[in-house]
Amino acid sequence: MDATFCFILDIMIQQTMSKSRGSWGSWFEFLFSALGSMVGLGNIWRFPYVCYRNGGGAFLIPFFVAMVVCGCPLLFLEMLYCQYSNLGPGKVWIICPLFKGIGCGMMVITFVVSVYYTMIMGWTLYYLTMSFSSKLPWVEHSTINSTHSRADVGADLNTSTLSFNVSKSFVSAEETYWFQNVLQVSPGINTLGKISWPLLICLFVSWLLVFLCLFKGIKSMGKVVYVAATLPYVLLTILLIRGCLMPGSGNGLYYYMVPSWDKLLNFEVWRSAATQVFFSIGLGFGLISTLASYNKFHNNCYRDALILPVLDCVTSVYAGFVIFAYLGTMAHNLNVDVDKVVDEGPGLVFIAYPSALSTLPLPQLWSVLFFLMLFCVGLDSQFMHVQGVTTALLDCFPSVFKSRQTRLTLGLCLVSFLLGIPLCTQGGSYILNLLDWYIASFSVMLIVVIEVLVLAWIYGTECLYDDLQAMLGYRPCKVWVYFWKYLTPAFVLTLWTAGIVGFKTIGSVYPGYASWADGIGIFVAVLPILPIPLKMIWTLAKLEGSFQQRLKQSIRPSPSWQPAVELELEEDFMICESGELFKQ
């Protein structure tokens, strides 16, 4: 039979696989979905600040080193074994049944993050709506009182990714508007107060949009991401061009990129770079794994593992140019140095940026563009959070959910919305910051260390390369073996250990948190790890024989572990070296 038949046969196999679970309509759908998953709010509001504080242009050196040593190898690994099996994190650990809890832990992290991440989208949607006012409300607010003491505004809020500038004795009108009008922040977590109905409506609309984009699974998501993943780049470019034309923007860019080489001698700078890479890519959350599980069997995941980190890096740096162009303008208007207005998290997005935008001609237009860009960035990241959990449930319980995928997505969005209602209260920002402070502080990096060690040492790098050869038709450079077995796990383990040694409870650092809140936070931090030992005990208990026999059996791949394209025709056909099929 000729090559044409080979091509047709491959299409038929892929269609059969698509009917059973679904796959991307094209490689670009996967690319944009993965890019949307990786490029989130952290790229916009955290990377520029971290880069500036850790040496400016010099910070890019440890950032790229961390991407090579940690980002690329782990991303390659997570795509590899899920694409090979066509299974998401919830089911794929039949590759080593003893560690099935790894996938469960990933889904716990993703679910918790999805609950509060949508609240941040709700804040963005609130500002987007207010931007259509005849006069920007935070500008109107300045006519009432332009400065207040921080005590009048509310307690400090500061987490690793959601921080405010706590060095100021007074706050601006924009910060007053943020605390008093938007959050209506209470004195502490003990006082939840009343529900903010505008925020509740914004939260509901955010979840509704997520559901409408996902109700048909990846079939609908694959089309939406073309817009959701590309629109932010268009808007960022428009904002950058406008920002560079404003007075003071050059000074802001100078502060952003001029290198401070002495910072490279500081261990904390390297740790910050590695942490930024780790969470920017989303390692350990199971998001990229989920997306890769919908790839066609022969997709070049090796190429993707090299392209996606580069795109993520470029996006982070590019967003920094936009942010610092406007911060430079803001500093120029206030006649202060740029470092006096630099902030991260909501301090940048909901305070500093609105202040800068309000000084532009047609401020409503630029405000709409900025918050629309932020909402799109958050939206396509949230797609992946929800899709990751639904995929895990579909893989684990196909007989229950396969014909009820729309209802499953609806149920998940509804439950997540209900759990998010307390975040709309006056004390909701304390709850959100508590979850964000603890959920990734302990578990994510530990899960990734266990993941890479199990795959590299128990399943084996030789088996991984066999799987790669089956998908790609060749065996990549052996350098990945050394990364997976030695460099990458040592790198992540060092990072995790440094984080644990220097870890502090949120209540010991910031006011407004009772001791019981720290207890809940520690439970949230440990929760994703609990499925690993529990699943190990359960797996060993179900097997028969001595403990040693059970252990050996539990670390072998399950009989159901097989390539996604299992050539059932191999009994009737054989493939010769020329690539043609012949009847046996």
N, C-alpha and C positions, 0 to 999 in steps of 0.2 A: 504494500500500500504506500502511496506517496505522501509527501509532506502535507498536502492539503487535508488528507484524512486525519493526520496527526493534529492539525490545527482544529478541525471540527470536533474531534474527540475531546480535546482539551476544553473547548467551549462547553460541550455537553456535560463534562464532569463538573465544571465550575457552576453551571446552571443547576445541576443536581444539588451541589453543596449550598447554593444560594437559597433553594427552596426549603432546605432543612433548617437553616439558621439565618441566612441573610448575609450579604457581603456588600462592600462598597461598589457603587456603580462605576467608579473610575478611581484611578490613583490620586487624582487631584482632590477628590472628596476626602480621602484619608489624610492627605497632606494638610488641607485646610482645617480639618477637624483636629488633627494632632497639634497644629500650630495654635489653633484657638484654645486648646486645652493648656498648652504651655504658656502662652502669652496671656497673663491675667493682670489684675489690678496691681500685683506686686511689681510688675515691670514698669508701671506708670508711676506709682507713688513710693516705691521703696528703693529700687535700684539707683535712680539718680542721687538720692540722699546718701545711700551707702557708698556709692562711688566717690562722691564729693568728700565725705568725712574720712575716707580711707585712702587718700592720696591722689584723687582726681584721675588723670590719665594713667598714672602708675598703677592704679588699682586694676586696670585691665590685664596686667601681667598675671597676678595670682588668680584672677577671674578665669582667664583662658586656660591656665594650668589646671585649675580645678575642673574645668569643663572637659579637658582631655583625659585626666586621670580618673575622674568620677562620673561626670555627666554622660559622655559618649559610651563608655563600656556598659554602664548600667542600663542606659536607654536601649542599646543594642540587645542586651540580654533579655530585657523585659518584652521587647517586640518579638524576639526569636522564638521563644518556646510557646507563646500564645498564638502566633501566626501559624506555627507548625501544626498545632493541635486544633486550631479553630475554636479554642475555648478561652473564656475570660477568667479572671483571678479566682472567681468563686468555685470553679470546677477544675481548673487546669492542674491543681496540685495532686491529681491522680498520678502525676509524674513521680511523686514521692509521698505516698499516702500518710506517712507519719507526720508530715508537716502541712496537712490540709488547713490548719489554723492560720497559716500565713495569709491565704486569700481572704478568710473571714476577717482578720485584723485589718487588712487593707480596706475592706468594705465598711467597717465600723468607722474608720477615719474619714472616709469619703462621705458617708452619710452625715456625720456630725458637722463636717465642714460645709456641706451643702445647705444645712439648716441656717447657719448664721451668714454664709456668703450671700444668700439671697436678700438678707436684711440690708447688707451693704449696697446691693443693687437697688433696694427700695429707697435708701437714702439718696442714691444717685438719681433715681427716677423723680424723687421729690424736688430736687434742685433743677432737674430738666424741666419739670412742669412749671416751677416758679420762674424759670428763665423767659417764659412767654409773657410775663407781666409787662405792663406799660412802663414800669420802672422797677428795676431789680430790687427785690424786697430787702436784701442785705444792705443796699445803698440807702433805701428809705429808713432802715433801722438806724443808720448813722446820724440821722437828724434828731433822733431821740437822745442818744448818748453815745459818743464815739469810743469811750474807754470806760472800763469797769475793773475793779479789782478782781483777781481770780476767785477770791472767796465769794464774791457776789454772783459770779457766773456759775460756779459749781465746782465739785471736786475734780482733781486731776484725773485724767484717764490716760494710761500709757501702757501699751503692750509692745511686743516685738515687732508687730507690723502695723499697729494702729496707735500711733503715738502723737502726742501734742508737745509743743515746746513749753517745758515746765520752768524755763529759766526766766520767764517774763513776770514782772510784778503786776502789769496791767495787760489787758487784752483788748483787741481791736473790736470794731463794730461787727465785723464778719464773724469773729469768734463768739461774740455775745449772741448774735443771731443763731449760730450753730448750736450753742449750749441751751439758750433760753427758749428759742422759738421752734427749733427743729427737734432736738432731743428732749427739751424741757427736763433736763437732767436733775435727778433727785440727789440728796446728800450722800447716799450710799446704797449698797446692794440690799440692805435690810429694808429699804423703803422703795418698793417697786412703783407705788403710785398708780396713777390712772393710765389707761391706754390712749395713745395718740392716734386718733382715727385717721388723719391724713397718712401717717406712716403705715397703719394697718392696710389702708387701701392700696398704697404703693407696694407693700409686700404681696398683697393678693394679686395685683396686676402683674408683678414680676413672675410669680409662680404660674399664672395663667399663660403668659407668653412662653415660658419654658415648656409647659405642657403642650401648647399648640404646635410648637416646633418639634416635639418629640413623640407625639401620639402614634406615629407610624414607625417608631424606632429609627434605625439609621437611614431608612429610605427617605424620611422627611428631613432628618437632621443633615444628611449629606448634601441636600440642596440648600438648606438655610445657611450653612456655614460659608458658602461662597460669598454671601453678603456680610454675615456677622464677623467673619475673619478678615475680610479685605477692607470693609468700611472704616475701621479704626485707622488703618494706614493712610487712607485718603484724607481723613479728618486731621490726623497728626501732621500730615504734610501741609495742609491748608493753615493750620495753627502755627506751624514752624515758620512758614513764609511770612505770615502776618507778624509773628513775634519778632523776627529778625529785623523788621522794618521799624521797630519801636526804639526810642532812646533808652540806652542802658542795657540793651539785650547783649551786646558784645561783651560787656563786663561780666554778665551772668555766665556766658559761655566760657569766658576765660577762667572763672572760678571753678567751673565744672571740669574742664579737661586739662588744665595745666598740671603736670605731674609733680608730686612731692615724693621724690625718690627715697627719702629717709623713712617713709612709712613702710617700705617693703621689709624693713628689719623688725617690724612689729608682728609678733605671732597673731595677734588679734585681727590684723588686717587679712591675713591668709585664712583665718577661721571664718571671717565675715564673707570672704569671697566664696569659700566652699559652701557655706550655708545658703548663700544667695543662689548658687548654681543648683544645689540640691532641691530647694523648694520651688525655684523658677521652673524647672523641668517637670516637677511633680512626681519625683521618684518615690516609690513606696505607697502611693495612693491608688495604684492599679488603673489609672486612667489611660496611659499609653498602652498598657497591656490589653485593656478592653478594646481600644480602637484597633490595635494590631490583630486581635482575634477575628475581626471582620475582613481582614485582607485576603486576597486570593493567595493560594498556596505558593505560587511561584513569584510573588511580589518580592522585589529586591529590598529586604529590610536592612541589609548592610548599607546600602546607599542612603536609606531614610535615616539611619542612626547617625550618619555624618552630616546630613543636610539640616535636620531639625534643630540640633543644638546651635548651629551657626546662625540660623534664622532667629532663634530665641535671643542669642547674644546681640545680634544686630538690632533687633527690636528694642531691647533694653537700652542700648547706647543711644539709639535714635530718639526714643522717648525722653531721654535725659536732655538732649539738645532742646526739645520743645519746652520742657519744664523750666530749664535754667534761663532760656531766653526771656520768659515771662517773669521769673524771679529777679532777673537783672533789671527789668523795667520797673518792677515793684520797688526794688531797692533805690533805683534812680528817683522815682516819684517821692519816696519817703526821705531821700537824702541820707541813706544809711548804707553800710557795707552789705554785700550780698549775704554774708554769713548770719546777718541779723534776721533775715527773712526765710532762710532755708529751713525746711521742716519735712517730715515724712508722714505718710498715712493720711487720715482725715485732716490733720493740721495743714497739709499741703493741698489736698483736693477740695476740702470744704471751707477752708479759711483763706490761705494764701492765694490760691488761684482765683476764687471769686473776687478777691480784692484787686488783683491785677486786671482781670477781665473787665471790671467795672470802669476802668480808666480809659478803655478803648472807645473809638467811635462805634456806634451801633453795638453796645455791650450785650444786648439781648441775643444778637446773632452769634457772637463768639461764645457766649455762655451756653447757648443751645448746642452749638457744634462740639464744645468741650464735653459737656455732660452726656450728649448722645454717644460720643466716642467712648467714654467711660462705661456707659451702660452696655454697649455692644461688646466691649472687652470682657465685662463681667458675664454677659449672657452666654457667649460661646464657651467660656470656662464652665459655667453652670450646666450647660448641656452635658458635658463629659462627667460631671459629678453624678447627675441623675442617671445617665446612660450606664455608667459603671455599676451602679447598684442594681438596676433593672436587668442588665446582662447577667450579673451573678445569680440572680433569682431565676432567670430563664434557663441558665445552664444547669443549675442544681435541681430545679423542679420543672422540667420541660412538660411533663404530662399535665401539670396544673396550670402553667402560665402561657404555654405556647400559643394557644388559641385565644388568650385573654391579655395580650400584650398591651393594648390600649387601656384596658381597665387597670392593669398593673401600674402603668405609668401614672394614670390618674390617681390611683390610691396612694402611690408614693408621694406625689406632689401635694396631695391633700393632707396627708399625715405630716409632712415636712412643714407645710404652711401652719397647721395647728400648733406644732411644736415651736414655731417661730413667733407666735403671738406674744409671749412674754417679752420678746425683744423689742416690741413696740411700746412698752411701758416706759415710765420715766426712769426706771432703774434698768431698763433693757440694755443700755450700752455697757453697764457693768457686767451683765451676764455674757454679752457677746465677747467682751474683752477677756473674760475669765476662760471661756471656751477656746478662744484663739491662743491665749497664753499657754494653755496646758496640752491641747490635743496633739500638737506636733513636737512638744518639748522632750518627750521621752520615747515614744513608741515608733515613730516613722523610721528613724535611722536604724534602730535596733531590728525592725522588721526587714529592712533592706540588707543589713549585714547577714541575717539568717538566710534570706532569700539567695544571695549570691553564693554563700558558703555551701548551701544544700545543692544548688545547681552545679557548681564547679567541682565540688569534692565528692558528693554522693551520687548524683546522676552522672557527673563526669564531663569534663571538657571534650573528651573524645566523642562522646555521644552527642554533645551539642554541635560539634563540627560535622558529624554524620547527618544530623538534622539539617544543618545549613547546606550541606552538599545536595541533599534531596530537594531543597527549595531553590537554591541558586544555581546548581549545576557545577559548583566548584567550592573549594575550601579556602576561606579568607586567610590572610596573613596570621601566623601563629602568635603575634604579639598580643592578641586578645586573650589568649590562654593565661598569660602572665598577669594581665590586668585582672581577670576574673578570679584567679586563684590567690593572688598575693597583693598587688598594689591597691586595687579598689577596695577590698574589704578592710585592709589595714588603714586606708585613708578614712573611710567612713567610721570605723571603730574609734579611731583617734578623735575624730570630730564629735562623735557621740559622747565619748568619755569626757572631753573638755567641756561639753555642754552640761553634763551631769554634775561635774565638779563645781562649775560656776553657777549652777541653777539656784534661783531663789523663788520662793513662793510670791505670788502677786501681792498678797496681803502684807508681806514684809517690805515691799518696795513702794506701794502706792496706797493712799488712804481710800476709805470707802468700802473696804472688804472685811467682812467678819471672818473669824477663825473657821466657821463651818464652811464658808465659801472655798477656802483653801483645801479643806477636806474633800469637797466635791470635785475641785479641780484636780487633785491628785488621783482620785478615782477615774476621772475622765482621761487622765494621762496614761493610766495603767490599763484601762478597758480594752484597747485594741490588742494588747499583748495576751490577755487572758485566753482567747480562743486557741492559742498555740499549745500550751500545756494541756488544756482540756481536751482538745482534739487528739493529742498524742495518747492520753490515757484511754480515750474512747476507742481509738484505732487498735491499740494493743489489746484491749479487753475483748474485742470482737474476734480476734484471731485465735487459733488453736495451737497447742504445742508448748514447749518450754519458752521462757522469756527470750532466750537467745534466738530461737527459731522465729518467734513472733517479730522480734526486732529486725531480723534479716528480711523477713517477708514484707514488713511495713516500709522499708526503704527502697524496695524494688518498684519500678513503675507498674501501675495497675494493668491488668490485661486489656482494659479499655483505652489505654494510652496508645495512640496511633496517629499517623499523619492525617491532616484534614482531607487530603485527596488520597484516599486509600484505593489504589487501582484494583478494583474488584475484577478487572479484566485480565489481571496478570496470569490467571490460570489458563486463559485462552490466547493471550498475546504475549509476545516478548519484544523488547526494544533493543535494536542493534545499535552499534556505536555511531552509525550514521544518523540516528534519530528516527528511522523508519520503523513502523510496526509490522510484524509478521505473525501470521497464525501459527501457533505451536502445533 
